[in-house]
Amino acid sequence: MKKIAILCVEDETEVREAVIRDLKPFADVFRIEAAEDVSDAREVLTELEEEGLELGLALCDHMMPGESGVEFLVSLENNDEYQEARKVLITGQAGLEDTVKAVNQANLHHYISKPWKAEELQDVVKLQLTEYVLENTEDLKPYVAVLDGVRLMAEIAKTGSDR
């Protein structure tokens, strides 16, 4: 089984730490990585690739120094290696134009407004990662306990024990 990573890109330390804290329920099954800006995120992606991990989910703030989160998500969508990754924008500052760009050009899967509730973030992450593993993973069993177990078990039953 190839390990799947979650990448959180957020420039504010307190917010980044809050997202990571809220992702703890997924930490036993998924690798959780944090980056403070887009440049740092690209370095993390290189490290993940070198370690043989795949990006399953990118959670990204919009307003950051340098390249914006929307631009980063668009770049992921335009890269064959990361096109399948689920993309979530977590922001309180993206205007309509930026949000439309994220939806249309980055294939944005979800938008979360700041401040968020931990349960809301976890529900979104669970849904997005469930979709990702259903579309990209052969062995679904390791994910049943932490993701949408009902959907995963239904798929396993439908396709046979191989999945």
C-alpha positions in Angstrom: 0.0 0.0 0.0 1.4 3.4 -1.0 1.1 5.9 1.8 -1.1 8.9 1.1 -0.3 12.4 2.3 -2.4 15.4 3.3 -0.7 18.8 2.7 -1.7 21.9 4.7 -0.4 25.2 3.3 -1.0 28.1 5.7 1.3 31.0 6.4 -0.1 31.9 9.9 1.5 29.6 12.5 -1.5 29.5 14.8 -3.9 28.7 12.0 -1.6 26.0 10.5 -1.2 24.4 14.0 -5.0 24.4 14.4 -5.5 22.7 11.1 -2.9 20.1 11.9 -4.5 19.5 15.3 -7.9 19.1 13.7 -6.4 16.5 11.3 -5.1 14.2 14.1 -7.9 11.7 13.6 -6.4 10.9 10.2 -2.7 10.7 11.4 -2.6 7.0 11.9 -3.4 6.3 8.3 -2.3 9.4 6.4 0.9 11.3 6.5 0.2 14.9 7.5 2.6 17.6 6.2 2.5 21.3 6.8 4.0 24.2 4.7 4.1 27.9 5.6 3.9 29.1 2.0 3.8 27.9 -1.6 7.6 27.6 -1.9 7.7 25.4 1.2 4.8 23.4 -0.2 6.7 22.6 -3.4 9.7 21.4 -1.3 7.3 19.2 0.7 5.9 17.8 -2.5 9.5 16.9 -3.7 10.2 15.2 -0.4 6.9 13.2 -0.6 7.8 12.1 -4.1 11.3 11.1 -3.1 9.8 9.0 -0.2 7.3 7.4 -2.6 4.2 9.0 -1.1 1.3 10.4 -3.1 -0.6 13.6 -2.4 -4.2 12.8 -1.7 -5.4 16.1 -0.3 -4.2 19.7 -0.4 -5.7 22.1 2.1 -4.6 25.6 1.2 -5.1 29.1 2.5 -5.5 31.8 -0.2 -3.8 34.9 1.0 -0.1 34.1 1.6 3.2 36.0 0.9 4.4 35.3 -2.7 2.2 33.0 -4.7 -1.4 32.7 -3.6 -3.1 29.5 -2.5 -5.4 29.6 -5.5 -2.4 29.9 -7.9 -0.8 26.9 -6.1 -4.0 24.8 -6.4 -4.2 25.7 -10.1 -0.6 24.6 -10.5 -1.4 21.2 -8.9 -4.3 20.8 -11.3 -2.0 21.5 -14.2 0.5 18.9 -13.1 -0.3 15.4 -14.2 1.2 14.0 -11.0 -1.1 15.9 -8.7 -4.3 16.2 -10.8 -6.0 13.5 -8.9 -5.3 15.1 -5.5 -8.4 16.6 -3.8 -8.2 20.3 -3.4 -9.7 22.3 -0.6 -9.4 26.1 -0.1 -9.6 27.3 3.5 -9.8 31.0 3.7 -11.6 34.0 4.9 -10.3 36.4 2.3 -10.8 35.0 -1.2 -13.1 37.2 -3.2 -15.5 36.0 -5.8 -13.0 36.3 -8.6 -10.4 34.2 -6.8 -13.0 31.6 -5.7 -14.3 31.3 -9.3 -10.7 30.8 -10.5 -10.2 28.1 -7.9 -13.4 26.3 -9.0 -12.8 26.7 -12.7 -9.1 26.3 -13.1 -8.0 24.3 -10.0 -10.9 21.9 -10.0 -11.6 22.9 -6.4 -13.4 20.2 -4.5 -14.5 22.2 -1.5 -14.3 25.7 0.1 -14.1 26.2 3.9 -14.5 29.7 5.4 -12.4 30.8 8.3 -13.0 30.4 11.1 -14.1 26.8 10.8 -15.3 24.2 13.3 -13.1 21.1 13.8 -16.0 18.8 13.0 -16.7 20.6 9.8 -13.1 20.3 8.7 -12.9 16.7 9.6 -16.1 15.9 7.7 -14.8 17.6 4.6 -11.4 15.8 4.9 -13.2 12.5 5.4 -15.4 13.0 2.3 -12.5 14.2 0.1 -10.2 11.4 1.1 -12.9 8.8 0.7 -13.4 10.0 -2.8 -9.7 10.0 -3.4 -9.1 6.4 -2.2 -12.2 5.2 -4.1 -10.8 6.6 -7.3 -7.1 5.9 -6.8 -6.5 3.0 -4.5 -6.8 -0.7 -5.0 -6.9 -1.8 -1.3 -9.6 0.0 0.5 -9.5 -1.9 3.7 -6.9 0.1 5.5 -9.1 3.2 5.2 -12.4 1.8 6.5 -11.9 2.8 10.1 -10.9 6.4 9.5 -12.9 7.4 6.3 -16.5 6.7 5.3 -16.4 3.0 6.2 -20.0 2.4 5.0 -19.1 3.6 1.4 -15.8 1.8 1.4 -17.3 -1.5 2.6 -20.1 -1.2 0.0 -17.4 -0.8 -2.7 -15.4 -3.8 -1.3 -18.6 -5.9 -1.3 -19.5 -4.8 -4.8 -16.1 -5.4 -6.3 -15.1 -8.5 -4.3 -12.4 -9.1 -1.7 -9.6 -7.8 -3.9 -10.7 -4.2 -3.1 
